Amino acid sequence: MDLSIVDFIFAALGALAAGAINALAGGGTLITFPLLTFLGIPAVVANVTNTVALCPGYFGGTLAQLKDLQGQKSRLWIILPASVVGGVLGGFLLLQSGEKLFKDLVPYLILLASGLLAIQDPVRAWLTKRMGEGHGTKLEKLSWLPVGLASIYGGYFGAGLSVIVLSALGLTLEDSLTRLNALKQAVAFSVNVAAAIFFIFSGQVLWTVAAVMAVGALIGGTLGGKLAGKVKPSTLRWTVVTIGVIVSIIYFVRG
C-alpha cells in the first residue's frame, strides 16, 4: 500500500501507546487495529499486520513472569499445544472469512473486546475469592478445552484474549492468581506467535508497517513497565473501554 511518512508515524505512535497500555492494563489492540483501518488498510490485512507486530510485546510479558511459571511444566504441556492449534485455527478462519465478512464483524468484535476489558476486575475478584476458598475443580487434564476455544478467538481477533484465558484457566485449575496470570501470559504469547507464523505465509502482512509497529510496541512496553505503580490501571482500562465503544459506534455508522 502507498502509505505516507505521516501514516507510518501514526502507526508507530499507536503501537507505542498499545505497548504501554498492554503493560499497564491490557487492551492495546483496541488502539492499534482501528488506527490501521483508519489509515486505509483493509480490515483483514490490518488485523494480520497487527498480530505480527505485537508479538515482541507478548514475548516480553512472558519473560517478565517466567519465575511464576516454575513448577508448572506439566500444565504447560497440556495447554500450550491447545493454544498453538487454536491460534492457527483462528488465523485460518480469519483468512477464510474474507474482507467483507470480517469487516461486518469488526464493530461487534470491538464491542465484545471492550466488554471483556470492562469485566477484567470482577473476573480477577472472582478468581481470587474462588482460589482463597479452595473451590478449585481440579480438572487440570481438561484445561486444554476451554483454553483451546479461547485461543481460536485469539487467533481470529485477539483483543480481550487475556480476560477469556484467565477465566478459562480459573475454571479448571486451582492455584494463586499470580501463577494463573503467568500461565495466561504464556498462552497469549503462544496464540499470538502461532497465528503470526501462520500469517507470515498468507501474503497479507504489511512488513514495513509491522516493523515500525514492533519497535513502537517494544518501546511502549518498556515505558509501561516503568510507569507501573504511577498510573492507575483501572483508570487507563476504562479509558480504553470508552475508546473501544466509540470506535465500534464509528464502525457501525460507517458501515
N, C-alpha and C positions, 0 to 999 in steps of 0.2 A: 504494500500500500504506500501511497505517496503522502507520508506524514511530514510535517514541518518540524523545525527545531523546537518551536514552542510546544508542539504536541509531545515531543519526547521529554521536555522539561516537566510538563504536567504529569506525564506517566511516571517519571522518576519521583516527583514530589508526592504523588498519590501512593506510590509504593513505600516511600519513606514513612508517610503517615500510617499506612496499613501495618508496616513492620512494628512501629511503636505501639499502635492500638492492639495488635495481637499479643505483644509482650505484656501489656498492661491489663487488658480486659477481654480481648477477643473480638472478632467481627470485622477484621481488616478487609476481607473480600467484599463487604458491603460498600467499601470505598473504591477499591481498585476496579472491580468489574463494571459498575456503572460508568466510571470515568472513561474506561476504554471504549465502551459503546458510544458515549457522548462525543468521543473523538472521531466517530465514524467507522469504527472497527465492527464488523459483523458479530453478532452475539456469540455464535459458536467459537469463532476464532478468538474473540476476547476472553471467553471462559478458558479455552485451551491454553492460550498465552499466559493468562493469569495463574493457572495451575502450575505451569513450568516455572514461572518467575518467582513464585513464593516458596519453592522448595527449600532454598537455603535457610529461610526463617524457621521452617519446621525442624530442620536439622539442628539448628542452634538451640531451639527449645528442648529437643530431646537430649542433647548433650548436657544442658543445664540441669536436667533431672535424672541424670544417669545413675547417681548414687541411690536414688529411690527405687530403681529397677533391680537392684541387687537382691538375690533370693527369689526372683520371680521368673526365672528361666522357664520353668515348666508351663507357666501361664502364657508366656510369650510364644512358646512352641504351639500352643493351642490357638491363640487369637491372631498372631501375625500372618499366618498363611491365609486365614479368612479375610484379613484386611487387604492383603495384596490381591487376592482373587476378586473381592468386592470392588476395589479401586479400579481394576482393569475392566470389570463388567460394567461399572458405572460409566467409565470413559467410553466403552463400546456403545452403550445405549445413547450417550450424548451424540456421538458421531452418526449413529443411525437415525437419530431424531430429525436431523436436518435443520436448516436455519429457521424455517417458518415455524415449525412446532416448538422449537426451543425458545424462539423469540416470544411466542404466545405464552409460554410457561414462565418466562422471566419474572414478570411482576408478582406472580403467585409464589415463586421460589424466594424472591427477596422478602416478601411478607412473611413467609414461613421462617426464613433465617432470622428476621428481626424479632419474631415471636419467640424463637428458641433462645436468642440472646437475652430477651427480656426476662425469661424464666430461669436464667442461669443461677441466680442467688437462691430462689426457692428449691431448685434441684440440689444445690450444694447443701442447703439446710436439711433437706430430706435425707440425703445420703449420710450426713454427719449424725443425725438422730438415729437412723437405722443401724449404722455401724456401732454407735455407742450402746445401743440396747441389745446388740448381738442377734439381730434378726436376719442375718445372712442366710440365704437359701442353700449355700454350699453346692451350687450346681456348676462348678468350675468346668467340667468336661463339656458343658453345653454353652459355654460363654462365646464360642465361635459363631453361634447362630445369630444372636442379637447384634454382635459386633460386625458380622458379615453383612447383615442387612443395612446397618448404619453406613458401612463402607461403600455400599453401592450408591447411596445418596451422595457420599463424599466424592466419589469419582465422577458423579454426574454434575454436581454443582459445588458443594463443599462448604458454603457459608453456614455457620451454626453447627458444623460437624462435631465440634468438641463437646457441646452440650448433649447431643444424642449419644455419643460414645460413652461419656461419663455415666449417663443414665443406664445404658446397656450393661456396662460393667457392674454397676451397683445392683442390678437385678440378679446377677449370677455369682458375684464374688463377695466375700466378707473380708474387709481389710480397712486400713486407715484411709482417709480421704487423700492424704499426701501420696501414698503409694498408688492409689487408683488414678490420681492425676498424672503420675509418671507413666502408667500404662496407657492412659488416654493420649498422652503426647506421642508415645511410640506408635500407637495405632494411627493417629492423624498423620504422622510422618510417613508411615508405610503406605497409607492410602494415597497420599499426595504424590509420593515418588512413583508408585506403581502406575497411577493414572498418567503422570508426566512422561514416564518412559514409553507408555503406550501411545501418547500423543506425539512424541518425537517422530514417529514413523507415519503420522497422519498427513503431513504436509500442511497442517493448519496453524503451526506455530509461527508467530512473527518474531523471529530471533533477535532482531535489533531491539525491539520493544522489550522482549523478555530479559535481555541482558541489562538494559538500563534499569528496569524494574527490580531485577535481582540485587543490583548494587544498592538501590534505594531501600529495599526491604532489609538488607543486612545492616545498613546504617541506622535505619529506623528501629530495628530490633535492639541494637546496641544502646541507642538513646533511650528507648523504652525501659530497658533493664536498669539504666542509671536513674530514671525518673520514678522507678517503683518505690512506693512509700511517700512520694511527694505529690503524686496525683491520685485522687480518689477513684479507684476502678469503677465503682458504681456510677459515678457522675459521667465518666467517659463512656461507659457502656450504654447508658440511657441516651447520651448524645448520638452514638452510633445507631441505636434503635430508631431514634427520631429521624435521622438522616435516611435510614433504610425505608421507613414508612413513606417519607416524602418522595424518595426516588421511585418507589413502587407506584405511587399515585401518578407520577410523571409518565411512567411507562404505560399505565392504563390509559391516560389521556392521549398520549402519542399513538397508541395502538401498535 
